[in-house]
Each structure stands twice: as C-alpha cells, then as structure tokens.
Amino acid sequence: MNTPSGPKIALSGPSPTARSVPSRLPLVAALIVVSLAGIVLVFDEHYASAQILDGRPQINDVVELERK
C-alpha cells in the first residue's frame, strides 16, 4: 500500500489557532473597550456642540440675563 508523501498532520492535541486564542483575548478586549470609549467621546462631543449651537439659552446666558 502506498502512502502519500507530504507533510504529516498531527491528529491529536489542540490546534495552533486554539492555543493562541487565550493569549489574544486581553488584546481583543482592550481594543473593544478603547473603541467604545472613543465612540462615546465622539458622540458626547457632538451632542455637546449641538446643544451650544442650537440656540437654546444655556446656564451662563440665563445668569447674564438675571444680572441685567
């Protein structure tokens, strides 16, 4: 019986990708946290600037009117 010559594949033990997943988990988690924090900051900044530009009186404007 002829056996094909070529690379031998180990059928037992964890695969190389399965072994590297736990080491990548903190990196992926940190990337997700940083991405979400960036998205929150961008939307917060956009919302804050939209409040300033929409023409509604702000707290400082009300204080100025009360002083007059």
CHARMM internal coordinates of N, CA and C (Angstrom, degrees):
IC EDIT
DIST 1 N 1 CA 1.4489
DIST 1 CA 1 C 1.5310
ANGL 1 N 1 CA 1 C 108.02
DIST 1 C 2 N 1.3034
ANGL 1 CA 1 C 2 N 115.88
DIHE 1 N 1 CA 1 C 2 N 129.55
DIST 2 N 2 CA 1.4657
ANGL 1 C 2 N 2 CA 120.71
DIHE 1 CA 1 C 2 N 2 CA 179.89
DIST 2 CA 2 C 1.5283
ANGL 2 N 2 CA 2 C 110.04
DIHE 1 C 2 N 2 CA 2 C -89.93
DIST 2 C 3 N 1.3231
ANGL 2 CA 2 C 3 N 116.30
DIHE 2 N 2 CA 2 C 3 N 132.23
DIST 3 N 3 CA 1.4660
ANGL 2 C 3 N 3 CA 120.44
DIHE 2 CA 2 C 3 N 3 CA 175.13
DIST 3 CA 3 C 1.5160
ANGL 3 N 3 CA 3 C 108.00
DIHE 2 C 3 N 3 CA 3 C -103.53
DIST 3 C 4 N 1.3215
ANGL 3 CA 3 C 4 N 117.96
DIHE 3 N 3 CA 3 C 4 N 139.88
DIST 4 N 4 CA 1.4689
ANGL 3 C 4 N 4 CA 119.23
DIHE 3 CA 3 C 4 N 4 CA -178.81
DIST 4 CA 4 C 1.5260
ANGL 4 N 4 CA 4 C 110.69
DIHE 3 C 4 N 4 CA 4 C -68.24
DIST 4 C 5 N 1.3061
ANGL 4 CA 4 C 5 N 114.94
DIHE 4 N 4 CA 4 C 5 N 135.50
DIST 5 N 5 CA 1.4658
ANGL 4 C 5 N 5 CA 118.73
DIHE 4 CA 4 C 5 N 5 CA 177.84
DIST 5 CA 5 C 1.5241
ANGL 5 N 5 CA 5 C 107.69
DIHE 4 C 5 N 5 CA 5 C -87.35
DIST 5 C 6 N 1.2865
ANGL 5 CA 5 C 6 N 116.16
DIHE 5 N 5 CA 5 C 6 N 139.59
DIST 6 N 6 CA 1.4617
ANGL 5 C 6 N 6 CA 121.09
DIHE 5 CA 5 C 6 N 6 CA -178.27
DIST 6 CA 6 C 1.5126
ANGL 6 N 6 CA 6 C 109.32
DIHE 5 C 6 N 6 CA 6 C 161.22
DIST 6 C 7 N 1.3281
ANGL 6 CA 6 C 7 N 115.86
DIHE 6 N 6 CA 6 C 7 N -170.67
DIST 7 N 7 CA 1.4686
ANGL 6 C 7 N 7 CA 118.53
DIHE 6 CA 6 C 7 N 7 CA -178.18
DIST 7 CA 7 C 1.5159
ANGL 7 N 7 CA 7 C 110.88
DIHE 6 C 7 N 7 CA 7 C -66.52
DIST 7 C 8 N 1.3138
ANGL 7 CA 7 C 8 N 114.76
DIHE 7 N 7 CA 7 C 8 N 137.74
DIST 8 N 8 CA 1.4573
ANGL 7 C 8 N 8 CA 120.50
DIHE 7 CA 7 C 8 N 8 CA 178.11
DIST 8 CA 8 C 1.5325
ANGL 8 N 8 CA 8 C 108.92
DIHE 7 C 8 N 8 CA 8 C -85.31
DIST 8 C 9 N 1.3128
ANGL 8 CA 8 C 9 N 116.55
DIHE 8 N 8 CA 8 C 9 N 133.25
DIST 9 N 9 CA 1.4573
ANGL 8 C 9 N 9 CA 121.73
DIHE 8 CA 8 C 9 N 9 CA -179.01
DIST 9 CA 9 C 1.5238
ANGL 9 N 9 CA 9 C 108.49
DIHE 8 C 9 N 9 CA 9 C -105.29
DIST 9 C 10 N 1.3140
ANGL 9 CA 9 C 10 N 115.91
DIHE 9 N 9 CA 9 C 10 N 124.21
DIST 10 N 10 CA 1.4711
ANGL 9 C 10 N 10 CA 120.10
DIHE 9 CA 9 C 10 N 10 CA 178.21
DIST 10 CA 10 C 1.5188
ANGL 10 N 10 CA 10 C 108.81
DIHE 9 C 10 N 10 CA 10 C -77.21
DIST 10 C 11 N 1.2990
ANGL 10 CA 10 C 11 N 117.03
DIHE 10 N 10 CA 10 C 11 N 129.22
DIST 11 N 11 CA 1.4550
ANGL 10 C 11 N 11 CA 121.24
DIHE 10 CA 10 C 11 N 11 CA -177.58
DIST 11 CA 11 C 1.5239
ANGL 11 N 11 CA 11 C 112.50
DIHE 10 C 11 N 11 CA 11 C -96.22
DIST 11 C 12 N 1.3132
ANGL 11 CA 11 C 12 N 117.62
DIHE 11 N 11 CA 11 C 12 N -6.50
DIST 12 N 12 CA 1.4519
ANGL 11 C 12 N 12 CA 119.37
DIHE 11 CA 11 C 12 N 12 CA -178.74
DIST 12 CA 12 C 1.5268
ANGL 12 N 12 CA 12 C 110.14
DIHE 11 C 12 N 12 CA 12 C -116.58
DIST 12 C 13 N 1.3111
ANGL 12 CA 12 C 13 N 115.70
DIHE 12 N 12 CA 12 C 13 N 156.20
DIST 13 N 13 CA 1.4594
ANGL 12 C 13 N 13 CA 120.62
DIHE 12 CA 12 C 13 N 13 CA 178.25
DIST 13 CA 13 C 1.5141
ANGL 13 N 13 CA 13 C 110.89
DIHE 12 C 13 N 13 CA 13 C 91.30
DIST 13 C 14 N 1.3180
ANGL 13 CA 13 C 14 N 114.83
DIHE 13 N 13 CA 13 C 14 N 165.71
DIST 14 N 14 CA 1.4663
ANGL 13 C 14 N 14 CA 119.08
DIHE 13 CA 13 C 14 N 14 CA -179.10
DIST 14 CA 14 C 1.5212
ANGL 14 N 14 CA 14 C 111.18
DIHE 13 C 14 N 14 CA 14 C -70.16
DIST 14 C 15 N 1.3013
ANGL 14 CA 14 C 15 N 115.40
DIHE 14 N 14 CA 14 C 15 N 148.75
DIST 15 N 15 CA 1.4636
ANGL 14 C 15 N 15 CA 119.48
DIHE 14 CA 14 C 15 N 15 CA 178.28
DIST 15 CA 15 C 1.5258
ANGL 15 N 15 CA 15 C 109.48
DIHE 14 C 15 N 15 CA 15 C -73.54
DIST 15 C 16 N 1.3123
ANGL 15 CA 15 C 16 N 117.95
DIHE 15 N 15 CA 15 C 16 N 159.00
DIST 16 N 16 CA 1.4837
ANGL 15 C 16 N 16 CA 119.56
DIHE 15 CA 15 C 16 N 16 CA 179.85
DIST 16 CA 16 C 1.5245
ANGL 16 N 16 CA 16 C 112.83
DIHE 15 C 16 N 16 CA 16 C -60.13
DIST 16 C 17 N 1.3198
ANGL 16 CA 16 C 17 N 117.67
DIHE 16 N 16 CA 16 C 17 N -35.85
DIST 17 N 17 CA 1.4661
ANGL 16 C 17 N 17 CA 118.61
DIHE 16 CA 16 C 17 N 17 CA 179.90
DIST 17 CA 17 C 1.5223
ANGL 17 N 17 CA 17 C 110.95
DIHE 16 C 17 N 17 CA 17 C -70.59
DIST 17 C 18 N 1.3154
ANGL 17 CA 17 C 18 N 118.15
DIHE 17 N 17 CA 17 C 18 N -34.17
DIST 18 N 18 CA 1.4643
ANGL 17 C 18 N 18 CA 120.71
DIHE 17 CA 17 C 18 N 18 CA 179.61
DIST 18 CA 18 C 1.5288
ANGL 18 N 18 CA 18 C 110.67
DIHE 17 C 18 N 18 CA 18 C -68.47
DIST 18 C 19 N 1.3194
ANGL 18 CA 18 C 19 N 117.27
DIHE 18 N 18 CA 18 C 19 N -31.40
DIST 19 N 19 CA 1.4680
ANGL 18 C 19 N 19 CA 119.60
DIHE 18 CA 18 C 19 N 19 CA 179.34
DIST 19 CA 19 C 1.5189
ANGL 19 N 19 CA 19 C 111.45
DIHE 18 C 19 N 19 CA 19 C -74.09
DIST 19 C 20 N 1.3207
ANGL 19 CA 19 C 20 N 118.87
DIHE 19 N 19 CA 19 C 20 N -30.32
DIST 20 N 20 CA 1.4588
ANGL 19 C 20 N 20 CA 120.69
DIHE 19 CA 19 C 20 N 20 CA -175.50
DIST 20 CA 20 C 1.5289
ANGL 20 N 20 CA 20 C 112.65
DIHE 19 C 20 N 20 CA 20 C -86.49
DIST 20 C 21 N 1.3227
ANGL 20 CA 20 C 21 N 118.55
DIHE 20 N 20 CA 20 C 21 N -11.26
DIST 21 N 21 CA 1.4705
ANGL 20 C 21 N 21 CA 120.24
DIHE 20 CA 20 C 21 N 21 CA -178.44
DIST 21 CA 21 C 1.5200
ANGL 21 N 21 CA 21 C 112.56
DIHE 20 C 21 N 21 CA 21 C -64.15
DIST 21 C 22 N 1.3401
ANGL 21 CA 21 C 22 N 120.79
DIHE 21 N 21 CA 21 C 22 N -47.48
DIST 22 N 22 CA 1.4684
ANGL 21 C 22 N 22 CA 118.62
DIHE 21 CA 21 C 22 N 22 CA -179.60
DIST 22 CA 22 C 1.5271
ANGL 22 N 22 CA 22 C 113.20
DIHE 21 C 22 N 22 CA 22 C -60.77
DIST 22 C 23 N 1.3274
ANGL 22 CA 22 C 23 N 118.29
DIHE 22 N 22 CA 22 C 23 N -31.53
DIST 23 N 23 CA 1.4616
ANGL 22 C 23 N 23 CA 119.42
DIHE 22 CA 22 C 23 N 23 CA -179.91
DIST 23 CA 23 C 1.5238
ANGL 23 N 23 CA 23 C 111.15
DIHE 22 C 23 N 23 CA 23 C -74.55
DIST 23 C 24 N 1.3076
ANGL 23 CA 23 C 24 N 118.20
DIHE 23 N 23 CA 23 C 24 N -23.47
DIST 24 N 24 CA 1.4624
ANGL 23 C 24 N 24 CA 120.93
DIHE 23 CA 23 C 24 N 24 CA 178.93
DIST 24 CA 24 C 1.5231
ANGL 24 N 24 CA 24 C 112.33
DIHE 23 C 24 N 24 CA 24 C -89.02
DIST 24 C 25 N 1.3001
ANGL 24 CA 24 C 25 N 117.95
DIHE 24 N 24 CA 24 C 25 N -12.33
DIST 25 N 25 CA 1.4609
ANGL 24 C 25 N 25 CA 121.08
DIHE 24 CA 24 C 25 N 25 CA -175.41
DIST 25 CA 25 C 1.5336
ANGL 25 N 25 CA 25 C 113.02
DIHE 24 C 25 N 25 CA 25 C -60.70
DIST 25 C 26 N 1.3293
ANGL 25 CA 25 C 26 N 120.85
DIHE 25 N 25 CA 25 C 26 N -46.94
DIST 26 N 26 CA 1.4729
ANGL 25 C 26 N 26 CA 119.28
DIHE 25 CA 25 C 26 N 26 CA 178.14
DIST 26 CA 26 C 1.5267
ANGL 26 N 26 CA 26 C 112.15
DIHE 25 C 26 N 26 CA 26 C -63.15
DIST 26 C 27 N 1.3230
ANGL 26 CA 26 C 27 N 117.16
DIHE 26 N 26 CA 26 C 27 N -35.61
DIST 27 N 27 CA 1.4623
ANGL 26 C 27 N 27 CA 120.44
DIHE 26 CA 26 C 27 N 27 CA 178.76
DIST 27 CA 27 C 1.5237
ANGL 27 N 27 CA 27 C 110.91
DIHE 26 C 27 N 27 CA 27 C -64.99
DIST 27 C 28 N 1.3038
ANGL 27 CA 27 C 28 N 116.72
DIHE 27 N 27 CA 27 C 28 N -44.30
DIST 28 N 28 CA 1.4661
ANGL 27 C 28 N 28 CA 120.93
DIHE 27 CA 27 C 28 N 28 CA 179.39
DIST 28 CA 28 C 1.5287
ANGL 28 N 28 CA 28 C 110.34
DIHE 27 C 28 N 28 CA 28 C -66.33
DIST 28 C 29 N 1.3228
ANGL 28 CA 28 C 29 N 117.20
DIHE 28 N 28 CA 28 C 29 N -41.82
DIST 29 N 29 CA 1.4621
ANGL 28 C 29 N 29 CA 120.68
DIHE 28 CA 28 C 29 N 29 CA 179.19
DIST 29 CA 29 C 1.5335
ANGL 29 N 29 CA 29 C 110.66
DIHE 28 C 29 N 29 CA 29 C -63.06
DIST 29 C 30 N 1.3169
ANGL 29 CA 29 C 30 N 117.23
DIHE 29 N 29 CA 29 C 30 N -43.11
DIST 30 N 30 CA 1.4666
ANGL 29 C 30 N 30 CA 120.82
DIHE 29 CA 29 C 30 N 30 CA 178.81
DIST 30 CA 30 C 1.5268
ANGL 30 N 30 CA 30 C 110.88
DIHE 29 C 30 N 30 CA 30 C -64.43
DIST 30 C 31 N 1.3111
ANGL 30 CA 30 C 31 N 117.07
DIHE 30 N 30 CA 30 C 31 N -39.82
DIST 31 N 31 CA 1.4620
ANGL 30 C 31 N 31 CA 121.04
DIHE 30 CA 30 C 31 N 31 CA 178.44
DIST 31 CA 31 C 1.5317
ANGL 31 N 31 CA 31 C 111.11
DIHE 30 C 31 N 31 CA 31 C -62.86
DIST 31 C 32 N 1.3194
ANGL 31 CA 31 C 32 N 116.96
DIHE 31 N 31 CA 31 C 32 N -41.25
DIST 32 N 32 CA 1.4708
ANGL 31 C 32 N 32 CA 120.92
DIHE 31 CA 31 C 32 N 32 CA 178.88
DIST 32 CA 32 C 1.5245
ANGL 32 N 32 CA 32 C 110.48
DIHE 31 C 32 N 32 CA 32 C -65.67
DIST 32 C 33 N 1.3326
ANGL 32 CA 32 C 33 N 117.26
DIHE 32 N 32 CA 32 C 33 N -43.13
DIST 33 N 33 CA 1.4657
ANGL 32 C 33 N 33 CA 120.57
DIHE 32 CA 32 C 33 N 33 CA -179.54
DIST 33 CA 33 C 1.5236
ANGL 33 N 33 CA 33 C 111.07
DIHE 32 C 33 N 33 CA 33 C -64.06
DIST 33 C 34 N 1.3242
ANGL 33 CA 33 C 34 N 116.89
DIHE 33 N 33 CA 33 C 34 N -44.16
DIST 34 N 34 CA 1.4668
ANGL 33 C 34 N 34 CA 120.45
DIHE 33 CA 33 C 34 N 34 CA 179.94
DIST 34 CA 34 C 1.5241
ANGL 34 N 34 CA 34 C 110.40
DIHE 33 C 34 N 34 CA 34 C -65.36
DIST 34 C 35 N 1.3199
ANGL 34 CA 34 C 35 N 116.96
DIHE 34 N 34 CA 34 C 35 N -39.91
DIST 35 N 35 CA 1.4637
ANGL 34 C 35 N 35 CA 120.27
DIHE 34 CA 34 C 35 N 35 CA 179.40
DIST 35 CA 35 C 1.5242
ANGL 35 N 35 CA 35 C 110.95
DIHE 34 C 35 N 35 CA 35 C -64.05
DIST 35 C 36 N 1.3244
ANGL 35 CA 35 C 36 N 116.81
DIHE 35 N 35 CA 35 C 36 N -45.27
DIST 36 N 36 CA 1.4653
ANGL 35 C 36 N 36 CA 119.64
DIHE 35 CA 35 C 36 N 36 CA 179.50
DIST 36 CA 36 C 1.5311
ANGL 36 N 36 CA 36 C 111.29
DIHE 35 C 36 N 36 CA 36 C -64.67
DIST 36 C 37 N 1.3218
ANGL 36 CA 36 C 37 N 116.66
DIHE 36 N 36 CA 36 C 37 N -39.35
DIST 37 N 37 CA 1.4738
ANGL 36 C 37 N 37 CA 119.51
DIHE 36 CA 36 C 37 N 37 CA 178.52
DIST 37 CA 37 C 1.5258
ANGL 37 N 37 CA 37 C 110.46
DIHE 36 C 37 N 37 CA 37 C -63.92
DIST 37 C 38 N 1.3181
ANGL 37 CA 37 C 38 N 116.89
DIHE 37 N 37 CA 37 C 38 N -40.20
DIST 38 N 38 CA 1.4692
ANGL 37 C 38 N 38 CA 120.61
DIHE 37 CA 37 C 38 N 38 CA 177.63
DIST 38 CA 38 C 1.5095
ANGL 38 N 38 CA 38 C 111.85
DIHE 37 C 38 N 38 CA 38 C -63.96
DIST 38 C 39 N 1.3193
ANGL 38 CA 38 C 39 N 117.11
DIHE 38 N 38 CA 38 C 39 N -41.92
DIST 39 N 39 CA 1.4680
ANGL 38 C 39 N 39 CA 121.05
DIHE 38 CA 38 C 39 N 39 CA 178.98
DIST 39 CA 39 C 1.5214
ANGL 39 N 39 CA 39 C 110.37
DIHE 38 C 39 N 39 CA 39 C -63.96
DIST 39 C 40 N 1.3349
ANGL 39 CA 39 C 40 N 116.57
DIHE 39 N 39 CA 39 C 40 N -43.20
DIST 40 N 40 CA 1.4681
ANGL 39 C 40 N 40 CA 120.14
DIHE 39 CA 39 C 40 N 40 CA 179.32
DIST 40 CA 40 C 1.5243
ANGL 40 N 40 CA 40 C 110.28
DIHE 39 C 40 N 40 CA 40 C -62.97
DIST 40 C 41 N 1.3198
ANGL 40 CA 40 C 41 N 118.08
DIHE 40 N 40 CA 40 C 41 N -43.23
DIST 41 N 41 CA 1.4671
ANGL 40 C 41 N 41 CA 120.81
DIHE 40 CA 40 C 41 N 41 CA 179.83
DIST 41 CA 41 C 1.5192
ANGL 41 N 41 CA 41 C 111.65
DIHE 40 C 41 N 41 CA 41 C -63.62
DIST 41 C 42 N 1.3269
ANGL 41 CA 41 C 42 N 117.11
DIHE 41 N 41 CA 41 C 42 N -41.69
DIST 42 N 42 CA 1.4701
ANGL 41 C 42 N 42 CA 120.48
DIHE 41 CA 41 C 42 N 42 CA -179.53
DIST 42 CA 42 C 1.5250
ANGL 42 N 42 CA 42 C 109.93
DIHE 41 C 42 N 42 CA 42 C -64.73
DIST 42 C 43 N 1.3294
ANGL 42 CA 42 C 43 N 117.82
DIHE 42 N 42 CA 42 C 43 N -46.25
DIST 43 N 43 CA 1.4581
ANGL 42 C 43 N 43 CA 119.67
DIHE 42 CA 42 C 43 N 43 CA -179.70
DIST 43 CA 43 C 1.5232
ANGL 43 N 43 CA 43 C 111.45
DIHE 42 C 43 N 43 CA 43 C -67.84
DIST 43 C 44 N 1.3236
ANGL 43 CA 43 C 44 N 117.72
DIHE 43 N 43 CA 43 C 44 N -36.32
DIST 44 N 44 CA 1.4548
ANGL 43 C 44 N 44 CA 120.89
DIHE 43 CA 43 C 44 N 44 CA 178.60
DIST 44 CA 44 C 1.5252
ANGL 44 N 44 CA 44 C 110.26
DIHE 43 C 44 N 44 CA 44 C -64.30
DIST 44 C 45 N 1.3256
ANGL 44 CA 44 C 45 N 116.24
DIHE 44 N 44 CA 44 C 45 N -43.61
DIST 45 N 45 CA 1.4643
ANGL 44 C 45 N 45 CA 120.88
DIHE 44 CA 44 C 45 N 45 CA 179.39
DIST 45 CA 45 C 1.5274
ANGL 45 N 45 CA 45 C 110.05
DIHE 44 C 45 N 45 CA 45 C -64.62
DIST 45 C 46 N 1.3264
ANGL 45 CA 45 C 46 N 116.54
DIHE 45 N 45 CA 45 C 46 N -40.84
DIST 46 N 46 CA 1.4624
ANGL 45 C 46 N 46 CA 120.37
DIHE 45 CA 45 C 46 N 46 CA 179.42
DIST 46 CA 46 C 1.5295
ANGL 46 N 46 CA 46 C 110.11
DIHE 45 C 46 N 46 CA 46 C -65.32
DIST 46 C 47 N 1.3265
ANGL 46 CA 46 C 47 N 116.53
DIHE 46 N 46 CA 46 C 47 N -42.28
DIST 47 N 47 CA 1.4631
ANGL 46 C 47 N 47 CA 120.36
DIHE 46 CA 46 C 47 N 47 CA -179.57
DIST 47 CA 47 C 1.5289
ANGL 47 N 47 CA 47 C 110.71
DIHE 46 C 47 N 47 CA 47 C -65.65
DIST 47 C 48 N 1.3368
ANGL 47 CA 47 C 48 N 116.30
DIHE 47 N 47 CA 47 C 48 N -41.39
DIST 48 N 48 CA 1.4647
ANGL 47 C 48 N 48 CA 119.94
DIHE 47 CA 47 C 48 N 48 CA -179.96
DIST 48 CA 48 C 1.5275
ANGL 48 N 48 CA 48 C 110.39
DIHE 47 C 48 N 48 CA 48 C -64.54
DIST 48 C 49 N 1.3367
ANGL 48 CA 48 C 49 N 117.80
DIHE 48 N 48 CA 48 C 49 N -42.70
DIST 49 N 49 CA 1.4578
ANGL 48 C 49 N 49 CA 119.83
DIHE 48 CA 48 C 49 N 49 CA -179.88
DIST 49 CA 49 C 1.5209
ANGL 49 N 49 CA 49 C 110.43
DIHE 48 C 49 N 49 CA 49 C -69.60
DIST 49 C 50 N 1.3352
ANGL 49 CA 49 C 50 N 117.61
DIHE 49 N 49 CA 49 C 50 N -31.98
DIST 50 N 50 CA 1.4632
ANGL 49 C 50 N 50 CA 120.20
DIHE 49 CA 49 C 50 N 50 CA 177.23
DIST 50 CA 50 C 1.5330
ANGL 50 N 50 CA 50 C 110.47
DIHE 49 C 50 N 50 CA 50 C -67.12
DIST 50 C 51 N 1.3219
ANGL 50 CA 50 C 51 N 117.81
DIHE 50 N 50 CA 50 C 51 N -35.58
DIST 51 N 51 CA 1.4622
ANGL 50 C 51 N 51 CA 120.41
DIHE 50 CA 50 C 51 N 51 CA 177.93
DIST 51 CA 51 C 1.5220
ANGL 51 N 51 CA 51 C 110.81
DIHE 50 C 51 N 51 CA 51 C -66.85
DIST 51 C 52 N 1.3150
ANGL 51 CA 51 C 52 N 116.77
DIHE 51 N 51 CA 51 C 52 N -37.29
DIST 52 N 52 CA 1.4621
ANGL 51 C 52 N 52 CA 120.19
DIHE 51 CA 51 C 52 N 52 CA -178.95
DIST 52 CA 52 C 1.5312
ANGL 52 N 52 CA 52 C 110.28
DIHE 51 C 52 N 52 CA 52 C -69.84
DIST 52 C 53 N 1.3149
ANGL 52 CA 52 C 53 N 117.15
DIHE 52 N 52 CA 52 C 53 N -37.80
DIST 53 N 53 CA 1.4547
ANGL 52 C 53 N 53 CA 121.06
DIHE 52 CA 52 C 53 N 53 CA -173.91
DIST 53 CA 53 C 1.5234
ANGL 53 N 53 CA 53 C 114.28
DIHE 52 C 53 N 53 CA 53 C -87.94
DIST 53 C 54 N 1.3069
ANGL 53 CA 53 C 54 N 119.15
DIHE 53 N 53 CA 53 C 54 N -7.57
DIST 54 N 54 CA 1.4593
ANGL 53 C 54 N 54 CA 119.09
DIHE 53 CA 53 C 54 N 54 CA -173.72
DIST 54 CA 54 C 1.5311
ANGL 54 N 54 CA 54 C 113.68
DIHE 53 C 54 N 54 CA 54 C -83.55
DIST 54 C 55 N 1.3259
ANGL 54 CA 54 C 55 N 118.38
DIHE 54 N 54 CA 54 C 55 N -2.43
DIST 55 N 55 CA 1.4524
ANGL 54 C 55 N 55 CA 120.80
DIHE 54 CA 54 C 55 N 55 CA 172.46
DIST 55 CA 55 C 1.5143
ANGL 55 N 55 CA 55 C 115.40
DIHE 54 C 55 N 55 CA 55 C 90.19
DIST 55 C 56 N 1.3253
ANGL 55 CA 55 C 56 N 118.43
DIHE 55 N 55 CA 55 C 56 N -4.84
DIST 56 N 56 CA 1.4667
ANGL 55 C 56 N 56 CA 119.32
DIHE 55 CA 55 C 56 N 56 CA 177.61
DIST 56 CA 56 C 1.5201
ANGL 56 N 56 CA 56 C 109.07
DIHE 55 C 56 N 56 CA 56 C -73.03
DIST 56 C 57 N 1.3164
ANGL 56 CA 56 C 57 N 118.35
DIHE 56 N 56 CA 56 C 57 N 147.16
DIST 57 N 57 CA 1.4666
ANGL 56 C 57 N 57 CA 119.07
DIHE 56 CA 56 C 57 N 57 CA 179.06
DIST 57 CA 57 C 1.5270
ANGL 57 N 57 CA 57 C 111.33
DIHE 56 C 57 N 57 CA 57 C -65.52
DIST 57 C 58 N 1.2852
ANGL 57 CA 57 C 58 N 114.90
DIHE 57 N 57 CA 57 C 58 N 136.16
DIST 58 N 58 CA 1.4568
ANGL 57 C 58 N 58 CA 121.59
DIHE 57 CA 57 C 58 N 58 CA 177.73
DIST 58 CA 58 C 1.5273
ANGL 58 N 58 CA 58 C 108.59
DIHE 57 C 58 N 58 CA 58 C -95.36
DIST 58 C 59 N 1.3152
ANGL 58 CA 58 C 59 N 116.18
DIHE 58 N 58 CA 58 C 59 N 172.89
DIST 59 N 59 CA 1.4747
ANGL 58 C 59 N 59 CA 120.97
DIHE 58 CA 58 C 59 N 59 CA -178.61
DIST 59 CA 59 C 1.5285
ANGL 59 N 59 CA 59 C 110.38
DIHE 58 C 59 N 59 CA 59 C -58.64
DIST 59 C 60 N 1.3170
ANGL 59 CA 59 C 60 N 117.59
DIHE 59 N 59 CA 59 C 60 N -43.95
DIST 60 N 60 CA 1.4670
ANGL 59 C 60 N 60 CA 120.88
DIHE 59 CA 59 C 60 N 60 CA -178.91
DIST 60 CA 60 C 1.5251
ANGL 60 N 60 CA 60 C 111.18
DIHE 59 C 60 N 60 CA 60 C -64.11
DIST 60 C 61 N 1.3388
ANGL 60 CA 60 C 61 N 117.14
DIHE 60 N 60 CA 60 C 61 N -36.78
DIST 61 N 61 CA 1.4552
ANGL 60 C 61 N 61 CA 119.88
DIHE 60 CA 60 C 61 N 61 CA 178.51
DIST 61 CA 61 C 1.5252
ANGL 61 N 61 CA 61 C 111.38
DIHE 60 C 61 N 61 CA 61 C -65.09
DIST 61 C 62 N 1.3381
ANGL 61 CA 61 C 62 N 117.13
DIHE 61 N 61 CA 61 C 62 N -39.60
DIST 62 N 62 CA 1.4560
ANGL 61 C 62 N 62 CA 121.38
DIHE 61 CA 61 C 62 N 62 CA 179.21
DIST 62 CA 62 C 1.5272
ANGL 62 N 62 CA 62 C 110.25
DIHE 61 C 62 N 62 CA 62 C -65.16
DIST 62 C 63 N 1.3192
ANGL 62 CA 62 C 63 N 117.57
DIHE 62 N 62 CA 62 C 63 N -40.88
DIST 63 N 63 CA 1.4617
ANGL 62 C 63 N 63 CA 121.58
DIHE 62 CA 62 C 63 N 63 CA 178.50
DIST 63 CA 63 C 1.5203
ANGL 63 N 63 CA 63 C 109.97
DIHE 62 C 63 N 63 CA 63 C -63.57
DIST 63 C 64 N 1.3283
ANGL 63 CA 63 C 64 N 117.60
DIHE 63 N 63 CA 63 C 64 N -41.91
DIST 64 N 64 CA 1.4637
ANGL 63 C 64 N 64 CA 121.51
DIHE 63 CA 63 C 64 N 64 CA 178.82
DIST 64 CA 64 C 1.5277
ANGL 64 N 64 CA 64 C 110.51
DIHE 63 C 64 N 64 CA 64 C -61.94
DIST 64 C 65 N 1.3471
ANGL 64 CA 64 C 65 N 118.01
DIHE 64 N 64 CA 64 C 65 N -41.30
DIST 65 N 65 CA 1.4595
ANGL 64 C 65 N 65 CA 121.05
DIHE 64 CA 64 C 65 N 65 CA -179.18
DIST 65 CA 65 C 1.5264
ANGL 65 N 65 CA 65 C 110.99
DIHE 64 C 65 N 65 CA 65 C -67.51
DIST 65 C 66 N 1.3259
ANGL 65 CA 65 C 66 N 117.87
DIHE 65 N 65 CA 65 C 66 N -35.48
DIST 66 N 66 CA 1.4526
ANGL 65 C 66 N 66 CA 120.72
DIHE 65 CA 65 C 66 N 66 CA -179.71
DIST 66 CA 66 C 1.5324
ANGL 66 N 66 CA 66 C 111.62
DIHE 65 C 66 N 66 CA 66 C -70.43
DIST 66 C 67 N 1.3213
ANGL 66 CA 66 C 67 N 116.93
DIHE 66 N 66 CA 66 C 67 N -28.30
DIST 67 N 67 CA 1.4638
ANGL 66 C 67 N 67 CA 120.29
DIHE 66 CA 66 C 67 N 67 CA -179.78
DIST 67 CA 67 C 1.5275
ANGL 67 N 67 CA 67 C 111.10
DIHE 66 C 67 N 67 CA 67 C -73.53
DIST 67 C 68 N 1.3162
ANGL 67 CA 67 C 68 N 117.59
DIHE 67 N 67 CA 67 C 68 N -27.33
DIST 68 N 68 CA 1.4717
ANGL 67 C 68 N 68 CA 120.41
DIHE 67 CA 67 C 68 N 68 CA -174.91
DIST 68 CA 68 C 1.4948
ANGL 68 N 68 CA 68 C 113.07
DIHE 67 C 68 N 68 CA 68 C -75.56
END
COOR INIT
IC SEED 1 N 1 CA 1 C
IC BUILD
